[in-house]
Amino acid sequence: MNRIVLAFRSFFSLLFSGELSQETLTALNLSHRAAAPAPKPAPVAPAVRASDGALQLLGILQRDSRLIDFLQEDVAGYSDEQIGAAVRELHDQCRDAIARYVTLAPVIDGVEGTYAKAPAQDPNLVKFVGNVPAKPPAGGTLRHKGWRATKVDLPALPAKQDATIIAPAEIEIE
């Protein structure tokens, strides 16, 4: 009969207080356990911002061709020949870096200076320039083909890398 009383006591103790009383624990030869440590929260992956890919591409252009260094340089003191020589090398390095990660195709694959029809009425695809009537025409003289990224294959950013650091500072140890 003692077991039935103990069972009822345990049931109602758990029902109303959420724990067994000390005398019930003693009768059952049990003891209080230390509270289990709270589980560690899973590491939160950094949120990917829309600007991360642009900053990453800018970092690639800096790494492969020192584009930012060139753009930040005051070129007023250099001759046209010096600037031209620097730009030729910079151009090749930038073109190679872009081609490695982004596949580009023209929006309109036509010869510039000839008549071309607009591929669609989407204003994102074609920008009419010049003396444009209220209702844009079906086509006109192609002045620029435009560019469309058909594939972007940037490497994954390391989880703990700050995307706003385009290029880390360099300190030489002698």
N, C-alpha and C positions, 0 to 999 in steps of 0.2 A: 504494500500500500504506500510505502514511503516513496517509491519511484513515481507513482501517479501524482502525488502531491508535488514532488520535485519537478515533474514535467509541466504541470499547470503553472507553478511558480515561474519557471523558466519562460514558458510561453507568454504569460502576461507581463513579465518583466521586460522581455524583448519588445513586446507589442507597445507598451506605454512609455518606456524610457530608452529603448534602443540598446540596452546593455543588461548583462546579468549582474545581480547584486553580489557582494563579496561573499555572503554566506552560501549562496547557490554555487559560486565558483569553488568554494572550499568543499562543499558536499560532493561536487563532481570531480574533485581533485584537479582543478584547472587553475590557471593564474592569468592575470592581465598581461597581454602582450603589448610591447611597445608599439606605438602607432607606426604603421609602415611609412617609410619616407615618401614624400610626394614625388611622383614620377617627374623626371627632368623633362622640361618642354623640348620638343623636337626643334632643332635649329631651323630658323625661318629663312627660307631662301630669299635673297635680296630681290626686291621688286624690279622687274625689267621696265625701264622707262623707254619711251619712244626715241629719246635722244641718244640712248646708249649706242645704237648702231651707227649713227652719224658721228659720234665722238670716236667710236672704234675705227671707222674708216679714216677719220682725220688723223688718228694716231698711227695708222698704217702708212698714210702718206708722209707723215713726219718721220717715221722710222726708216722708210725705204728711200725717201728723196729729200728729207729736211725741208719740206714745203713751208711749214710755219716759220722756220728760221729765215727762209728766203723772203716770205711775205712781210715779216716783221723788220727786216733790214731796211735801212734808209739808203736807197740806191741813187739818190741825187748826186753823190760825189763820184759815181762811176761813169765811165764812158759807155756809149751805146754798144761798142764792140765787147766790152767786158760783160755787160748785162746780157747781150745776145749769146755769148759763149756759156754763161751760167744757165740761161733759160733753155738752151738746147739740151743740156744734160738733164736738167730738172724735168723737162717735158718727157723725155724717154723714161725716166724713172717713175714718174707719176702715171704715165700711160700703162706701164707694165704692172704697177701695183693695182690699179683699177681693174685691169683685164684679169688679174689673178683671182679677184673676189666678186666681180660684178660682170655679168654678160649684158651687153648693150645692143640694142637694135634701133634703127631709125623708126620714127612714128610714121613717116611717109617715105617709102623707099623710091625716091625719084631723083631726077637731076635738078639741082638748084638752078634757078633762072628760067625754068620751063613751066608750062601750065600743069597744075595738079589739082585734083578734086579732093575735097575734104573727106576723110574716111568716115566721119560721122558728125552729127551735130553736137557732139560732146565738147564743151568749151575747154575741157582739160586736155584734149588731144590737139586742137588747132587754135592758134591765136591769130586772128585776122589783123593785119596792120595796114596802115596807109589810109586811103579815103574809103572807109568802111560804111556802107549804107545801114539803115536801121535794121533791115533783115539781111544778115550775112549771105553772100552768094554761095553757090555750090563749090566754087574753087577760085583759083587765081594763080599768080606767079609764085612758085615755091622759093622762098628766101632762105629758109632753114628747115632741114629735115626733121628736127626735133629728136629727142632720144627717149627711149623707154628701157627700163631695166627688165630684162626677161628672166634673169636669175641672179639672186644675191646669195653668196655662199661665204659669209663671214665666219671665222672660227668662233667657237663658244668662248665667252669671257670667263676667266677664272672666277670662282664664286666670291672670293674676297677682294677682287680688284676693283678699285674705285674708277669708274668709267670716265670721270671728269679729269683724270690725270692723263693728258694726251701723250706726254713723254716725260719720264722722270728726269730729274736733274742728274747730271753726271759729275762725279767727283773722282779725279784721278789720284791714285795713291802712288807715290814715288818711292 
